[in-house]
């Protein structure tokens, strides 16, 4: 007891007496909301540009006569670009700041979207996909960091999660746009791919008026500017002194540690518990990607076509249903993460991934095993479709897709699809698997 009495002591005693805990009101300014939303547009573009290829691929395949290798290149080159530029982004954000990197990412997204929209050959298309991949890499590394550094500690987890919701939302919007433009078989794919330029341009223009991260400013010794920016984010009446003091102390500690012990990564690798946490975190992110579940998102419409839905528009809209479930479950995850914990939620998610891939693998394997064999083309107009060995292989293509199965013949005949009526083959009605 110090003999002094003030309102804080009175409030503390009141809280204890009530048996409840009261937290100070978290300041949420218009600037914080605008900055979070504009930043998360980078996540939306991440989701859109990786998800849009699912429906667009059906039209791209026929428009550019893409073989399997080119189809895989169009999808994977974006991921390759994202991987390479994610490494660049890590160094660039430390050297130049978070805001400039986000602006560059917005510009790159816009350029890539325009290039894909006007592509007149598959080389331009591939170049556009590579450029948007670079934008994905820059944004995916920078946006979560920026949001975390401008958010109050009490809201940090929620605001950072918004970026993930925007990613799955972008994939859902991409699948819807695929469906809306699927009826334009000539230029629909151009609108699908170019549409991403609209939100990226909005982010580019809007983010020019946003401030730099106060933590990055403090790390560069720009303390006065960091205070001014922090005050803008917290509001004119908020007491920012404790937050700024903690921010400044953290930056000074990091600088001192780097001077005496080397880069932060080296320090982490030398520390047993930190090294284990780093390995676990990186392993979770790695297995999340290499498990293969993204193939369901990237090739969703193609997989549905291979299962027997030959109408491109129907296949695209059915793929949109998959994207919607993905988007909706993001909110389920947000609601469960604090209730059941990260570990259990991760294990349940991985179990769902395993089950999904297992069902797909077994389903296609059974279809191939039970598929009637295809013999030499009995119909002259079968053309290249006669090269397939089974009905399963035949019906998995957009050019062919129908198998005529005679009652008394040992082999079936693979037939081409009628481009004017996808419900029948080019040579008339026939059975199909």
Order of alpha helices (4+ residues) and beta strands (2+ residues): alpha-alpha-alpha-alpha-alpha-alpha-alpha-alpha-alpha-alpha-alpha-alpha-alpha-alpha-alpha-alpha-alpha-alpha-alpha-beta-beta-beta-beta
